[in-house]
Amino acid sequence: MAQDPRRFDQIEKVVSDTRRKLDDQTSTIQARLAGHTHSEDQITSLVTDLSGKAPTSHTHAPTDVTSAVLHETRVTLTSAHSIPNITDQLLFFNNTVYGSADVTVYGGGSGFTLNRSGLWIVTTACRTAAAAGGGERHIVIQTGSVFNFADRVSQMAVTNVGNAPVTVCTSTAVRITAPTDIMIFMWQNSGGSINIDTGFGGTNHATFTWLRP
């Protein structure tokens, strides 16, 4: 008589072999799921569960990327104003090119509140008109709403500029906890006030782009 390979004295081996087969099947299915891709057309994928039930189908609708929520804001400075000598002067980015609920613009574009926690990219640039006196031109990105050195997160300076117009710019990646205020300002020491040059389109700008939590 043929010996039954699944007799009672081999229960541990049977259980071990069954578990190993299930582990192999699980690994195979996970690898296939991790590696499958989707085209723009609707795709139907079949997933077989390990209990031996009939395949279950699930569908994927095409993704419309144009309907995604954008966490970004861009503002520009189109209304001329001046930077006093040896004074921290807020820049007034009076024109919103595009915006989102993640960024609140206030004070005529002189202040911004980031309403989403996480990692942000903040950029800015500003061009000053030609002015006598030379000296330095500084542009600063700072958190908070009161001028100080401790909360500055990015700064750029041009020195010995002579009488020429100058564009200064700076940017940073900064992690914040919402809500956090952002201020952008300039400082110069030419000996007199210097006007912002608004004749270069979107050069005078600030952008706020949320990257990830």
Z-matrix of the N, CA and C atoms (Angstrom, degrees):
N
C 1 1.456
C 2 1.523 1 108.91
N 3 1.340 2 115.46 1 136.01
C 4 1.472 3 119.46 2 179.78
C 5 1.515 4 109.89 3 -67.78
N 6 1.335 5 114.95 4 142.10
C 7 1.464 6 119.60 5 -178.98
C 8 1.526 7 110.63 6 -84.67
N 9 1.301 8 116.23 7 129.75
C 10 1.468 9 121.28 8 178.90
C 11 1.525 10 109.41 9 -70.09
N 12 1.353 11 118.15 10 117.43
C 13 1.477 12 120.11 11 -178.02
C 14 1.518 13 113.11 12 -67.64
N 15 1.301 14 118.46 13 -13.31
C 16 1.452 15 121.37 14 -178.72
C 17 1.528 16 111.68 15 -108.88
N 18 1.340 17 116.39 16 34.27
C 19 1.461 18 119.93 17 -178.86
C 20 1.530 19 109.63 18 -68.72
N 21 1.302 20 116.31 19 165.92
C 22 1.459 21 121.53 20 -170.87
C 23 1.520 22 113.73 21 -63.53
N 24 1.324 23 118.88 22 -28.39
C 25 1.459 24 119.02 23 -178.68
C 26 1.523 25 112.14 24 -77.04
N 27 1.365 26 118.18 25 1.98
C 28 1.461 27 122.12 26 177.96
C 29 1.533 28 112.03 27 -120.05
N 30 1.327 29 115.77 28 22.92
C 31 1.472 30 119.86 29 -177.35
C 32 1.527 31 111.51 30 -58.89
N 33 1.340 32 118.12 31 -43.62
C 34 1.458 33 120.52 32 -178.05
C 35 1.526 34 111.26 33 -62.03
N 36 1.340 35 115.51 34 -39.32
C 37 1.463 36 118.65 35 179.15
C 38 1.525 37 111.51 36 -67.95
N 39 1.329 38 116.39 37 -40.34
C 40 1.465 39 120.49 38 178.64
C 41 1.529 40 110.51 39 -61.69
N 42 1.331 41 115.50 40 -45.25
C 43 1.468 42 119.66 41 179.77
C 44 1.521 43 110.31 42 -62.93
N 45 1.343 44 116.36 43 -43.03
C 46 1.463 45 120.04 44 -179.88
C 47 1.523 46 111.43 45 -62.66
N 48 1.357 47 116.18 46 -43.83
C 49 1.464 48 119.42 47 179.55
C 50 1.517 49 111.61 48 -64.23
N 51 1.326 50 117.07 49 -38.99
C 52 1.469 51 121.02 50 -179.49
C 53 1.524 52 110.69 51 -65.82
N 54 1.333 53 116.62 52 -43.12
C 55 1.458 54 120.07 53 179.17
C 56 1.530 55 110.83 54 -62.80
N 57 1.342 56 116.25 55 -40.17
C 58 1.456 57 119.73 56 -179.56
C 59 1.531 58 110.85 57 -64.03
N 60 1.328 59 116.26 58 -41.11
C 61 1.466 60 119.86 59 178.65
C 62 1.536 61 111.13 60 -64.15
N 63 1.351 62 115.17 61 -41.92
C 64 1.467 63 118.46 62 178.19
C 65 1.518 64 111.05 63 -63.21
N 66 1.346 65 117.48 64 -40.69
C 67 1.468 66 120.78 65 177.80
C 68 1.519 67 110.89 66 -61.82
N 69 1.334 68 116.80 67 -41.44
C 70 1.464 69 120.51 68 178.80
C 71 1.524 70 111.02 69 -63.69
N 72 1.343 71 116.10 70 -42.76
C 73 1.464 72 119.72 71 179.44
C 74 1.531 73 110.82 72 -64.61
N 75 1.337 74 115.68 73 -41.90
C 76 1.465 75 119.46 74 179.44
C 77 1.523 76 111.11 75 -61.52
N 78 1.330 77 117.05 76 -44.57
C 79 1.466 78 120.78 77 179.78
C 80 1.517 79 111.46 78 -62.63
N 81 1.340 80 116.28 79 -40.46
C 82 1.468 81 120.09 80 179.77
C 83 1.522 82 111.38 81 -63.86
N 84 1.333 83 116.65 82 -44.89
C 85 1.467 84 121.08 83 -178.52
C 86 1.528 85 110.40 84 -66.59
N 87 1.333 86 117.34 85 -42.65
C 88 1.464 87 119.99 86 179.76
C 89 1.521 88 110.89 87 -63.20
N 90 1.333 89 116.97 88 -38.72
C 91 1.465 90 119.91 89 179.07
C 92 1.516 91 111.11 90 -65.29
N 93 1.336 92 116.64 91 -40.16
C 94 1.462 93 119.98 92 179.39
C 95 1.521 94 111.15 93 -67.54
N 96 1.333 95 116.82 94 -41.09
C 97 1.463 96 119.53 95 179.20
C 98 1.522 97 111.40 96 -65.79
N 99 1.343 98 116.75 97 -38.57
C 100 1.464 99 120.05 98 -179.07
C 101 1.518 100 111.77 99 -68.92
N 102 1.310 101 116.95 100 -27.27
C 103 1.460 102 119.49 101 -174.93
C 104 1.503 103 115.83 102 -98.46
N 105 1.362 104 117.43 103 -2.99
C 106 1.458 105 116.69 104 -176.11
C 107 1.526 106 110.61 105 -83.05
N 108 1.312 107 116.18 106 149.06
C 109 1.462 108 122.89 107 -178.77
C 110 1.519 109 110.18 108 -118.98
N 111 1.347 110 115.80 109 166.68
C 112 1.458 111 121.95 110 -178.69
C 113 1.521 112 109.93 111 -125.29
N 114 1.304 113 116.78 112 132.32
C 115 1.459 114 120.55 113 173.04
C 116 1.517 115 108.79 114 -86.22
N 117 1.335 116 116.57 115 -177.11
C 118 1.463 117 119.78 116 179.67
C 119 1.524 118 111.56 117 -70.58
N 120 1.328 119 116.14 118 -26.08
C 121 1.459 120 119.65 119 179.56
C 122 1.526 121 109.88 120 -75.04
N 123 1.305 122 114.63 121 161.55
C 124 1.465 123 119.66 122 178.83
C 125 1.520 124 109.64 123 -69.21
N 126 1.347 125 114.50 124 134.45
C 127 1.463 126 120.22 125 -176.46
C 128 1.513 127 108.81 126 -118.88
N 129 1.310 128 115.80 127 139.31
C 130 1.453 129 120.71 128 173.05
C 131 1.524 130 108.79 129 -111.91
N 132 1.313 131 116.18 130 121.26
C 133 1.459 132 121.15 131 -179.25
C 134 1.521 133 109.09 132 -109.85
N 135 1.307 134 116.92 133 142.70
C 136 1.456 135 122.08 134 177.93
C 137 1.518 136 109.49 135 -104.44
N 138 1.328 137 113.72 136 129.13
C 139 1.454 138 119.23 137 178.89
C 140 1.515 139 108.48 138 -121.52
N 141 1.297 140 116.88 139 121.08
C 142 1.458 141 121.15 140 179.34
C 143 1.513 142 109.09 141 -98.32
N 144 1.330 143 116.32 142 123.19
C 145 1.465 144 117.22 143 -179.98
C 146 1.526 145 109.86 144 -81.41
N 147 1.301 146 116.56 145 164.05
C 148 1.450 147 121.54 146 -171.97
C 149 1.515 148 113.48 147 -77.98
N 150 1.309 149 118.96 148 -8.45
C 151 1.458 150 120.83 149 -178.57
C 152 1.524 151 112.54 150 -86.11
N 153 1.362 152 116.26 151 3.92
C 154 1.449 153 119.07 152 176.98
C 155 1.501 154 114.85 153 84.75
N 156 1.317 155 117.65 154 12.17
C 157 1.460 156 119.53 155 179.72
C 158 1.519 157 109.43 156 -75.84
N 159 1.310 158 114.55 157 168.33
C 160 1.465 159 119.76 158 179.43
C 161 1.506 160 110.01 159 -64.84
N 162 1.343 161 117.88 160 150.65
C 163 1.473 162 121.18 161 179.44
C 164 1.529 163 111.72 162 -55.67
N 165 1.305 164 115.23 163 141.93
C 166 1.460 165 122.15 164 178.70
C 167 1.516 166 108.63 165 -111.30
N 168 1.333 167 118.57 166 132.14
C 169 1.464 168 120.94 167 -177.17
C 170 1.512 169 110.69 168 -99.26
N 171 1.344 170 115.50 169 147.13
C 172 1.461 171 120.23 170 170.83
C 173 1.517 172 107.31 171 -136.93
N 174 1.320 173 115.96 172 152.38
C 175 1.464 174 120.94 173 -174.18
C 176 1.518 175 110.61 174 -118.95
N 177 1.327 176 115.46 175 156.01
C 178 1.448 177 122.91 176 177.71
C 179 1.523 178 109.02 177 -127.13
N 180 1.308 179 116.41 178 119.22
C 181 1.464 180 119.26 179 176.44
C 182 1.522 181 109.42 180 -78.12
N 183 1.332 182 118.48 181 152.32
C 184 1.467 183 120.40 182 176.76
C 185 1.529 184 110.39 183 -58.50
N 186 1.319 185 115.97 184 142.79
C 187 1.462 186 121.25 185 -179.80
C 188 1.517 187 110.44 186 -88.15
N 189 1.314 188 116.09 187 124.78
C 190 1.451 189 121.04 188 177.83
C 191 1.523 190 108.35 189 -97.06
N 192 1.336 191 117.09 190 96.70
C 193 1.462 192 120.53 191 -174.24
C 194 1.524 193 111.89 192 -67.74
N 195 1.324 194 116.78 193 -20.83
C 196 1.466 195 118.28 194 -178.45
C 197 1.521 196 111.80 195 -70.37
N 198 1.330 197 117.40 196 -16.83
C 199 1.457 198 120.30 197 -179.10
C 200 1.527 199 112.01 198 -94.99
N 201 1.336 200 117.72 199 2.59
C 202 1.457 201 120.72 200 179.98
C 203 1.528 202 110.50 201 -66.04
N 204 1.328 203 115.62 202 149.26
C 205 1.465 204 120.63 203 178.03
C 206 1.522 205 108.08 204 -79.02
N 207 1.318 206 117.28 205 124.10
C 208 1.451 207 122.14 206 -178.63
C 209 1.527 208 109.61 207 -97.32
N 210 1.316 209 116.54 208 127.05
C 211 1.462 210 121.76 209 -177.75
C 212 1.525 211 108.59 210 -103.51
N 213 1.319 212 116.61 211 68.32
C 214 1.462 213 119.56 212 -175.33
C 215 1.531 214 110.67 213 -155.38
N 216 1.318 215 114.59 214 153.77
C 217 1.456 216 121.69 215 179.55
C 218 1.529 217 108.86 216 -143.47
N 219 1.330 218 116.07 217 140.43
C 220 1.463 219 121.41 218 173.92
C 221 1.516 220 108.30 219 -130.79
N 222 1.332 221 115.73 220 130.66
C 223 1.458 222 121.81 221 177.79
C 224 1.525 223 108.67 222 -127.41
N 225 1.334 224 115.51 223 153.09
C 226 1.458 225 120.20 224 178.16
C 227 1.522 226 109.87 225 -130.55
N 228 1.330 227 114.22 226 161.10
C 229 1.459 228 121.60 227 -179.61
C 230 1.527 229 107.31 228 -108.03
N 231 1.323 230 116.05 229 108.79
C 232 1.464 231 120.12 230 -177.25
C 233 1.522 232 112.78 231 -116.01
N 234 1.335 233 116.71 232 -8.40
C 235 1.458 234 121.35 233 -179.95
C 236 1.529 235 109.16 234 -104.85
N 237 1.325 236 116.96 235 115.70
C 238 1.459 237 121.40 236 -173.61
C 239 1.523 238 111.90 237 -62.71
N 240 1.306 239 115.64 238 137.82
C 241 1.455 240 121.62 239 167.99
C 242 1.524 241 108.20 240 -150.62
N 243 1.308 242 117.26 241 173.82
C 244 1.459 243 120.69 242 -170.88
C 245 1.515 244 111.94 243 -114.66
N 246 1.336 245 114.67 244 159.81
C 247 1.457 246 122.94 245 176.54
C 248 1.527 247 107.57 246 -108.61
N 249 1.318 248 119.63 247 111.42
C 250 1.467 249 121.39 248 -179.98
C 251 1.528 250 111.45 249 -63.60
N 252 1.304 251 115.45 250 161.20
C 253 1.457 252 121.13 251 178.73
C 254 1.537 253 111.11 252 -71.34
N 255 1.332 254 116.00 253 134.49
C 256 1.475 255 124.08 254 177.21
C 257 1.528 256 111.72 255 48.72
N 258 1.330 257 115.48 256 49.68
C 259 1.467 258 121.35 257 -178.85
C 260 1.527 259 109.30 258 -143.07
N 261 1.337 260 116.62 259 132.78
C 262 1.466 261 120.16 260 171.23
C 263 1.517 262 108.10 261 -71.46
N 264 1.322 263 116.32 262 115.31
C 265 1.462 264 121.17 263 -175.91
C 266 1.531 265 110.60 264 -119.10
N 267 1.345 266 115.48 265 119.49
C 268 1.458 267 119.65 266 175.28
C 269 1.525 268 110.00 267 -61.43
N 270 1.327 269 115.75 268 143.57
C 271 1.466 270 121.17 269 173.59
C 272 1.524 271 108.87 270 -93.24
N 273 1.317 272 116.56 271 137.78
C 274 1.465 273 121.88 272 -177.47
C 275 1.532 274 109.17 273 -103.05
N 276 1.321 275 115.65 274 95.92
C 277 1.457 276 121.44 275 178.01
C 278 1.532 277 107.37 276 -84.52
N 279 1.316 278 115.05 277 87.17
C 280 1.466 279 121.39 278 -167.47
C 281 1.523 280 114.34 279 -80.86
N 282 1.315 281 118.43 280 -11.87
C 283 1.466 282 120.98 281 -174.45
C 284 1.529 283 110.64 282 -117.17
N 285 1.339 284 116.91 283 122.69
C 286 1.465 285 121.31 284 177.11
C 287 1.524 286 109.18 285 -93.59
N 288 1.321 287 116.21 286 115.84
C 289 1.470 288 121.61 287 179.04
C 290 1.526 289 109.72 288 -76.30
N 291 1.310 290 116.21 289 -48.55
C 292 1.470 291 122.14 290 171.13
C 293 1.522 292 106.95 291 -154.73
N 294 1.318 293 115.79 292 154.75
C 295 1.455 294 119.15 293 -175.46
C 296 1.513 295 112.33 294 -148.28
N 297 1.308 296 115.76 295 178.22
C 298 1.459 297 122.03 296 176.90
C 299 1.521 298 108.41 297 -151.68
N 300 1.319 299 115.76 298 167.22
C 301 1.464 300 120.28 299 179.86
C 302 1.521 301 111.83 300 -67.88
N 303 1.333 302 117.16 301 -12.66
C 304 1.457 303 120.50 302 -179.97
C 305 1.524 304 112.83 303 -73.90
N 306 1.331 305 117.11 304 -16.02
C 307 1.463 306 120.77 305 -178.76
C 308 1.526 307 108.69 306 -129.24
N 309 1.322 308 116.22 307 120.50
C 310 1.458 309 121.80 308 174.69
C 311 1.522 310 108.72 309 -98.40
N 312 1.326 311 116.23 310 124.25
C 313 1.462 312 121.92 311 178.39
C 314 1.523 313 107.70 312 -99.44
N 315 1.321 314 117.66 313 129.36
C 316 1.467 315 120.30 314 -178.77
C 317 1.524 316 110.01 315 -139.80
N 318 1.329 317 115.25 316 172.09
C 319 1.460 318 121.05 317 176.86
C 320 1.508 319 113.81 318 62.27
N 321 1.333 320 116.50 319 36.83
C 322 1.457 321 119.16 320 -179.84
C 323 1.519 322 113.58 321 67.49
N 324 1.328 323 116.65 322 24.13
C 325 1.460 324 121.00 323 -179.21
C 326 1.518 325 113.56 324 90.55
N 327 1.324 326 117.00 325 13.92
C 328 1.464 327 120.40 326 -179.96
C 329 1.519 328 112.85 327 -94.54
N 330 1.336 329 116.85 328 -8.14
C 331 1.461 330 120.65 329 179.58
C 332 1.511 331 111.12 330 -146.89
N 333 1.329 332 115.11 331 155.47
C 334 1.465 333 120.89 332 -176.51
C 335 1.526 334 109.01 333 -142.51
N 336 1.325 335 115.62 334 140.04
C 337 1.457 336 120.64 335 174.97
C 338 1.520 337 108.82 336 -116.14
N 339 1.332 338 116.27 337 123.38
C 340 1.464 339 121.65 338 176.40
C 341 1.521 340 107.70 339 -87.93
N 342 1.327 341 115.63 340 118.49
C 343 1.464 342 121.72 341 -172.25
C 344 1.518 343 114.11 342 -99.85
N 345 1.321 344 117.61 343 8.02
C 346 1.468 345 121.54 344 -179.89
C 347 1.533 346 108.51 345 -128.84
N 348 1.320 347 116.29 346 125.82
C 349 1.458 348 120.05 347 178.65
C 350 1.519 349 111.02 348 -72.06
N 351 1.320 350 115.93 349 150.07
C 352 1.455 351 120.31 350 176.87
C 353 1.515 352 112.16 351 136.25
N 354 1.332 353 114.81 352 -159.82
C 355 1.457 354 121.79 353 -177.26
C 356 1.522 355 110.09 354 -94.37
N 357 1.319 356 116.03 355 125.27
C 358 1.461 357 122.76 356 -178.73
C 359 1.525 358 110.80 357 -119.43
N 360 1.331 359 115.50 358 147.11
C 361 1.459 360 122.50 359 166.36
C 362 1.527 361 107.33 360 -103.60
N 363 1.330 362 116.43 361 125.70
C 364 1.468 363 121.65 362 177.60
C 365 1.520 364 107.79 363 -121.90
N 366 1.327 365 116.73 364 128.61
C 367 1.463 366 121.04 365 178.90
C 368 1.524 367 109.46 366 -128.91
N 369 1.320 368 116.01 367 155.16
C 370 1.456 369 120.16 368 175.20
C 371 1.516 370 110.10 369 -158.79
N 372 1.326 371 115.48 370 154.55
C 373 1.464 372 122.36 371 175.02
C 374 1.515 373 108.31 372 -152.69
N 375 1.337 374 116.18 373 151.18
C 376 1.454 375 120.33 374 178.28
C 377 1.529 376 109.08 375 -154.19
N 378 1.316 377 115.74 376 141.12
C 379 1.465 378 121.85 377 -179.04
C 380 1.525 379 109.59 378 -112.40
N 381 1.324 380 115.29 379 128.29
C 382 1.454 381 120.21 380 176.61
C 383 1.524 382 109.61 381 -100.20
N 384 1.319 383 115.17 382 146.95
C 385 1.460 384 120.48 383 -179.92
C 386 1.533 385 110.00 384 -73.46
N 387 1.322 386 114.91 385 164.27
C 388 1.459 387 120.11 386 176.71
C 389 1.520 388 110.02 387 -60.00
N 390 1.327 389 115.38 388 140.25
C 391 1.465 390 119.55 389 -178.59
C 392 1.521 391 109.28 390 -153.05
N 393 1.305 392 116.60 391 144.38
C 394 1.465 393 121.19 392 175.96
C 395 1.521 394 109.71 393 -71.45
N 396 1.311 395 115.53 394 153.39
C 397 1.458 396 119.20 395 174.45
C 398 1.510 397 115.47 396 110.45
N 399 1.337 398 116.98 397 -19.32
C 400 1.468 399 119.19 398 178.23
C 401 1.509 400 112.77 399 61.51
N 402 1.330 401 116.08 400 -131.97
C 403 1.455 402 120.65 401 178.66
C 404 1.507 403 113.59 402 84.61
N 405 1.331 404 116.03 403 -151.73
C 406 1.467 405 122.81 404 -174.33
C 407 1.528 406 110.74 405 -117.26
N 408 1.342 407 114.04 406 155.49
C 409 1.467 408 121.02 407 172.69
C 410 1.535 409 107.07 408 -129.45
N 411 1.329 410 117.23 409 123.52
C 412 1.462 411 122.37 410 -179.85
C 413 1.529 412 109.52 411 -119.08
N 414 1.332 413 115.99 412 143.62
C 415 1.458 414 120.90 413 170.44
C 416 1.521 415 107.55 414 -130.74
N 417 1.350 416 116.75 415 138.33
C 418 1.462 417 121.70 416 -168.88
C 419 1.525 418 110.48 417 -135.20
N 420 1.339 419 115.56 418 140.20
C 421 1.469 420 122.94 419 168.06
C 422 1.521 421 106.85 420 -110.48
N 423 1.328 422 116.10 421 127.48
C 424 1.462 423 119.98 422 -176.79
C 425 1.519 424 110.29 423 -138.17
N 426 1.313 425 117.28 424 144.98
C 427 1.458 426 120.86 425 171.21
C 428 1.519 427 108.83 426 -84.26
N 429 1.338 428 115.85 427 158.21
C 430 1.459 429 120.59 428 -179.34
C 431 1.514 430 111.38 429 91.41
N 432 1.298 431 116.36 430 -171.56
C 433 1.463 432 121.82 431 -177.65
C 434 1.525 433 112.96 432 -132.07
N 435 1.336 434 116.92 433 10.97
C 436 1.468 435 122.19 434 178.51
C 437 1.525 436 107.69 435 -126.88
N 438 1.317 437 117.08 436 130.74
C 439 1.464 438 121.01 437 -179.36
C 440 1.529 439 111.28 438 -58.14
N 441 1.323 440 116.22 439 127.73
C 442 1.463 441 120.86 440 171.87
C 443 1.522 442 108.70 441 -164.18
N 444 1.313 443 116.71 442 165.96
C 445 1.457 444 121.10 443 -178.92
C 446 1.530 445 112.21 444 -84.93
N 447 1.318 446 117.40 445 -32.31
C 448 1.463 447 121.20 446 -172.85
C 449 1.524 448 112.83 447 -63.58
N 450 1.335 449 117.37 448 -32.45
C 451 1.465 450 120.41 449 -174.23
C 452 1.527 451 113.39 450 -96.94
N 453 1.319 452 117.54 451 7.02
C 454 1.464 453 119.59 452 176.80
C 455 1.526 454 109.49 453 -70.38
N 456 1.321 455 116.39 454 131.09
C 457 1.467 456 120.74 455 -179.16
C 458 1.516 457 112.23 456 -110.67
N 459 1.337 458 117.73 457 -11.92
C 460 1.459 459 120.76 458 176.49
C 461 1.522 460 109.10 459 -164.85
N 462 1.340 461 115.46 460 142.94
C 463 1.459 462 120.01 461 -179.82
C 464 1.525 463 109.50 462 -155.26
N 465 1.339 464 114.78 463 146.22
C 466 1.460 465 120.39 464 177.05
C 467 1.514 466 108.29 465 -140.95
N 468 1.334 467 116.45 466 143.11
C 469 1.464 468 120.69 467 -178.52
C 470 1.524 469 110.27 468 -136.53
N 471 1.325 470 115.34 469 145.78
C 472 1.459 471 122.91 470 171.04
C 473 1.519 472 107.04 471 -118.12
N 474 1.314 473 117.20 472 130.06
C 475 1.459 474 120.92 473 -177.24
C 476 1.527 475 111.08 474 -115.35
N 477 1.325 476 116.07 475 160.97
C 478 1.466 477 122.83 476 178.27
C 479 1.532 478 111.77 477 52.05
N 480 1.302 479 115.80 478 50.54
C 481 1.465 480 120.12 479 -173.44
C 482 1.525 481 112.75 480 -80.96
N 483 1.311 482 118.09 481 -12.35
C 484 1.456 483 119.02 482 -177.41
C 485 1.514 484 110.98 483 67.67
N 486 1.324 485 116.13 484 -142.73
C 487 1.466 486 120.25 485 -177.98
C 488 1.532 487 112.73 486 -100.34
N 489 1.322 488 117.53 487 7.43
C 490 1.468 489 121.41 488 -172.86
C 491 1.528 490 112.05 489 -81.03
N 492 1.337 491 117.17 490 154.82
C 493 1.465 492 119.82 491 169.75
C 494 1.527 493 109.14 492 -67.27
N 495 1.316 494 116.60 493 150.11
C 496 1.463 495 120.73 494 -174.70
C 497 1.526 496 109.64 495 -138.64
N 498 1.329 497 115.87 496 137.54
C 499 1.462 498 121.09 497 171.72
C 500 1.518 499 108.52 498 -107.81
N 501 1.323 500 116.74 499 124.19
C 502 1.459 501 121.87 500 176.43
C 503 1.527 502 108.04 501 -114.14
N 504 1.324 503 115.40 502 145.73
C 505 1.464 504 119.39 503 -178.00
C 506 1.520 505 109.40 504 -149.19
N 507 1.320 506 116.01 505 155.81
C 508 1.458 507 121.27 506 176.77
C 509 1.521 508 109.02 507 -158.46
N 510 1.332 509 115.77 508 159.69
C 511 1.467 510 120.53 509 -179.93
C 512 1.518 511 108.98 510 -156.37
N 513 1.313 512 115.49 511 162.68
C 514 1.454 513 119.98 512 -179.41
C 515 1.519 514 110.45 513 -160.40
N 516 1.328 515 115.28 514 156.44
C 517 1.465 516 121.79 515 166.47
C 518 1.520 517 105.98 516 -105.07
N 519 1.310 518 117.31 517 124.44
C 520 1.457 519 120.62 518 -174.93
C 521 1.525 520 109.79 519 -137.60
N 522 1.314 521 115.79 520 136.23
C 523 1.461 522 120.82 521 177.96
C 524 1.520 523 109.02 522 -94.36
N 525 1.332 524 116.63 523 128.47
C 526 1.464 525 120.51 524 -176.82
C 527 1.524 526 110.67 525 -130.31
N 528 1.308 527 114.29 526 159.74
C 529 1.462 528 122.29 527 171.01
C 530 1.525 529 107.45 528 -109.65
N 531 1.310 530 116.44 529 121.70
C 532 1.463 531 120.74 530 -176.14
C 533 1.533 532 111.15 531 -72.86
N 534 1.346 533 115.78 532 147.13
C 535 1.468 534 127.08 533 -5.06
C 536 1.529 535 110.94 534 -85.62
N 537 1.326 536 116.84 535 140.85
C 538 1.462 537 122.19 536 177.50
C 539 1.522 538 109.19 537 -130.18
N 540 1.332 539 116.10 538 130.43
C 541 1.461 540 120.57 539 177.45
C 542 1.530 541 110.16 540 -83.03
N 543 1.337 542 114.49 541 146.20
C 544 1.458 543 122.38 542 175.66
C 545 1.524 544 108.02 543 -125.96
N 546 1.334 545 116.74 544 133.98
C 547 1.456 546 121.66 545 174.67
C 548 1.528 547 108.96 546 -124.75
N 549 1.335 548 115.41 547 144.85
C 550 1.463 549 121.73 548 179.76
C 551 1.533 550 107.17 549 -126.84
N 552 1.322 551 115.99 550 127.51
C 553 1.459 552 117.95 551 -175.84
C 554 1.530 553 110.66 552 -147.14
N 555 1.340 554 114.03 553 167.07
C 556 1.455 555 121.61 554 177.80
C 557 1.518 556 110.79 555 -123.16
N 558 1.344 557 114.52 556 160.69
C 559 1.457 558 122.76 557 176.25
C 560 1.523 559 107.79 558 -144.62
N 561 1.332 560 117.09 559 140.39
C 562 1.466 561 120.56 560 179.01
C 563 1.519 562 109.38 561 -150.01
N 564 1.343 563 116.26 562 159.57
C 565 1.462 564 120.27 563 -177.28
C 566 1.530 565 111.43 564 -136.70
N 567 1.320 566 115.02 565 48.60
C 568 1.469 567 119.82 566 -179.30
C 569 1.528 568 112.81 567 -75.03
N 570 1.318 569 116.96 568 -15.85
C 571 1.453 570 121.32 569 -175.30
C 572 1.513 571 113.12 570 104.74
N 573 1.337 572 117.30 571 -7.85
C 574 1.463 573 122.55 572 177.94
C 575 1.514 574 109.97 573 -157.28
N 576 1.315 575 116.99 574 178.30
C 577 1.462 576 120.51 575 179.26
C 578 1.525 577 110.69 576 -71.19
N 579 1.338 578 115.98 577 148.46
C 580 1.466 579 122.47 578 177.96
C 581 1.516 580 108.32 579 -124.97
N 582 1.327 581 116.76 580 133.77
C 583 1.456 582 121.34 581 -179.65
C 584 1.531 583 111.69 582 -84.66
N 585 1.327 584 114.75 583 149.41
C 586 1.462 585 120.98 584 170.98
C 587 1.526 586 108.27 585 -77.83
N 588 1.327 587 116.86 586 133.08
C 589 1.457 588 121.91 587 178.29
C 590 1.526 589 108.83 588 -88.69
N 591 1.327 590 116.96 589 109.75
C 592 1.472 591 120.97 590 -175.82
C 593 1.531 592 112.39 591 -97.86
N 594 1.330 593 117.56 592 12.37
C 595 1.459 594 120.16 593 -176.22
C 596 1.513 595 115.24 594 -90.48
N 597 1.341 596 118.04 595 15.62
C 598 1.454 597 120.48 596 -176.34
C 599 1.524 598 112.20 597 -119.81
N 600 1.311 599 116.87 598 40.34
C 601 1.454 600 120.94 599 174.87
C 602 1.508 601 113.16 600 58.98
N 603 1.326 602 115.16 601 -128.18
C 604 1.463 603 120.56 602 -175.85
C 605 1.507 604 114.47 603 -87.67
N 606 1.332 605 118.14 604 14.46
C 607 1.468 606 120.11 605 178.53
C 608 1.515 607 111.42 606 -57.43
N 609 1.320 608 117.23 607 -44.65
C 610 1.468 609 121.61 608 178.34
C 611 1.529 610 108.49 609 -79.75
N 612 1.311 611 116.36 610 98.43
C 613 1.464 612 118.70 611 -170.66
C 614 1.530 613 111.22 612 -149.22
N 615 1.326 614 114.29 613 168.84
C 616 1.465 615 122.96 614 167.33
C 617 1.524 616 107.19 615 -144.13
N 618 1.333 617 116.48 616 140.29
C 619 1.462 618 120.59 617 177.58
C 620 1.524 619 109.22 618 -129.20
N 621 1.323 620 114.97 619 148.43
C 622 1.455 621 122.50 620 179.67
C 623 1.527 622 106.94 621 -133.54
N 624 1.314 623 117.28 622 116.50
C 625 1.466 624 121.70 623 -175.80
C 626 1.519 625 109.30 624 -130.19
N 627 1.329 626 115.93 625 118.78
C 628 1.473 627 121.42 626 177.22
C 629 1.516 628 108.94 627 -80.61
N 630 1.344 629 116.06 628 130.09
C 631 1.469 630 120.63 629 -177.74
C 632 1.525 631 112.55 630 -97.82
N 633 1.319 632 116.15 631 -52.42
C 634 1.470 633 119.70 632 -175.13
C 635 1.531 634 109.04 633 -167.66
N 636 1.351 635 116.87 634 166.11
C 637 1.467 636 119.62 635 178.53
C 638 1.531 637 111.06 636 -63.12
